[in-house]
Amino acid sequence: MSEGGSGDRASSDRVAIQVRVRRVRGALPFPAYETSGAAGMDLRAAIEASITLLPGDRVLVPTGLAIALPSGFEAQVRPRSGLALKHGVTVLNAPGTIDEDYRGEVAVILVNHGREPFIVDPGARIAQIVFAPVTRAVWAEATSLDETTRGSGGYGSTGA
């Protein structure tokens, strides 16, 4: 895509990337942005029967999709705030990272931190996916580091 508005920007003037996607099971709709200002798209459960997630349990839920990210990007799998608030259900390894070279099915590790069983129904929106550029680091070994006000103060050292 070229500069100058020929398809390289989303309608809200945000940069858009092309992500190739393949259905590996089921025929759920592709994830989509629900509002013009949304950062993530909802992922759905590509399951044939409901799954009951008891309090404290975790389960790997397939989405039915495999993706090919452009070079220099990752996809992050994040919790849905409504599931977390209403049911205590979240993504266990949040955010989960999908690397640009992964070609398997995207799946979501859900955990029930709530007090009641939670039912994951076929097609339910279970998480969201956000795309982000990747910055790679190169280590530069040093014999000392510059001093800061915080210094080596760790967890909780800057206040409550």
C-alpha positions in Angstrom: 0.0 0.0 0.0 1.2 3.5 -0.7 1.2 6.8 1.1 -1.5 9.3 0.4 -4.8 7.7 1.4 -4.9 4.7 -1.0 -5.8 2.1 1.6 -3.0 2.5 4.1 -5.1 4.2 6.8 -8.3 3.2 8.5 -11.3 5.4 8.3 -10.3 7.2 11.6 -6.9 8.1 10.1 -5.1 5.4 12.0 -2.4 3.3 10.3 -3.8 -0.1 9.3 -1.9 -3.3 8.7 -3.0 -6.2 6.6 -3.3 -9.5 8.6 -3.9 -12.6 6.6 -6.3 -15.0 8.3 -7.3 -18.6 7.7 -10.3 -20.4 9.2 -9.1 -23.7 10.7 -12.4 -24.7 12.2 -16.0 -23.5 12.1 -17.4 -20.5 10.3 -17.5 -17.8 12.9 -17.3 -14.2 11.6 -13.8 -12.7 11.5 -13.0 -10.4 14.5 -14.1 -6.8 13.9 -13.8 -3.5 15.6 -17.1 -2.8 17.4 -16.7 1.0 17.5 -14.6 3.5 15.5 -12.4 4.1 18.5 -11.8 0.5 19.5 -8.2 -0.7 19.9 -9.1 -4.4 19.9 -11.3 -6.9 18.1 -13.2 -9.6 19.9 -12.1 -13.2 19.6 -14.9 -15.9 19.7 -14.9 -19.4 21.0 -14.8 -21.9 18.1 -16.2 -24.8 20.1 -19.0 -27.2 19.2 -20.5 -27.5 22.8 -20.5 -25.3 25.8 -17.7 -25.5 28.3 -18.3 -25.1 32.0 -15.4 -23.3 33.7 -15.5 -23.9 37.5 -14.1 -21.4 39.9 -10.3 -21.7 39.9 -10.3 -23.7 36.6 -8.5 -22.8 33.4 -9.1 -23.9 29.8 -7.6 -23.4 26.4 -10.4 -22.2 24.1 -9.8 -22.3 20.3 -10.8 -19.4 18.1 -10.9 -21.3 14.8 -8.4 -18.8 13.3 -4.8 -18.9 12.2 -3.1 -15.6 11.2 0.0 -14.4 9.4 1.2 -11.1 10.8 3.3 -8.7 8.8 7.0 -8.5 9.7 7.7 -6.3 12.8 4.3 -6.8 14.4 2.8 -9.0 17.2 -0.8 -9.6 18.2 -1.7 -9.4 21.9 -4.6 -11.5 23.3 -6.2 -9.5 26.2 -9.1 -10.0 28.5 -12.5 -8.5 27.9 -13.3 -6.1 30.7 -17.0 -7.1 30.9 -16.1 -10.8 31.5 -13.6 -9.8 34.2 -16.0 -7.4 36.0 -19.2 -9.4 35.8 -17.8 -13.0 36.1 -14.2 -12.9 37.2 -13.2 -14.6 34.0 -9.9 -13.3 32.4 -7.1 -14.3 30.1 -4.5 -16.1 32.3 -1.3 -15.1 30.6 -2.5 -11.6 29.7 -1.5 -10.3 27.5 -0.7 -13.4 25.5 1.7 -12.7 22.6 1.3 -14.1 19.1 4.6 -13.8 17.3 4.8 -12.9 13.6 6.2 -16.3 12.7 3.4 -18.4 14.5 1.0 -20.0 12.1 -1.0 -22.3 14.3 -4.5 -21.8 15.6 -5.0 -18.8 17.9 -6.3 -20.1 21.3 -7.1 -18.3 24.5 -6.3 -19.5 28.1 -9.3 -18.5 30.1 -9.3 -18.7 33.9 -12.3 -18.3 36.2 -11.3 -16.2 39.3 -15.0 -15.8 40.1 -17.1 -17.5 42.7 -19.6 -19.2 40.3 -19.2 -21.6 37.4 -18.9 -19.8 34.1 -20.3 -21.2 30.9 -18.4 -20.6 27.6 -20.9 -21.0 24.8 -20.0 -21.7 21.2 -19.4 -18.3 19.4 -19.1 -16.4 22.7 -16.8 -13.4 22.7 -14.0 -14.5 25.0 -11.0 -12.1 24.6 -9.8 -9.3 22.4 -6.9 -9.1 20.0 -4.7 -6.0 19.6 -2.0 -5.5 17.1 1.3 -3.7 18.0 4.6 -3.0 16.5 7.6 -4.9 17.9 10.8 -3.1 19.0 13.8 -5.4 19.3 16.6 -4.7 21.8 20.3 -5.2 21.5 22.1 -5.7 24.9 25.0 -3.3 25.7 26.8 -4.7 28.7 27.9 -2.0 31.1 30.0 -2.0 34.3 27.7 0.6 35.9 24.4 2.3 35.2 23.4 6.0 35.6 22.0 7.0 39.0 18.3 7.9 39.4 16.2 9.2 42.3 14.5 5.8 42.5 17.7 3.8 42.3 17.2 0.1 43.1 13.9 0.7 44.9 11.5 -2.1 43.8 7.9 -3.2 44.4 6.0 -0.5 46.2 9.0 1.8 46.6 7.3 4.7 44.9 4.2 4.7 47.2 1.0 2.8 47.8 
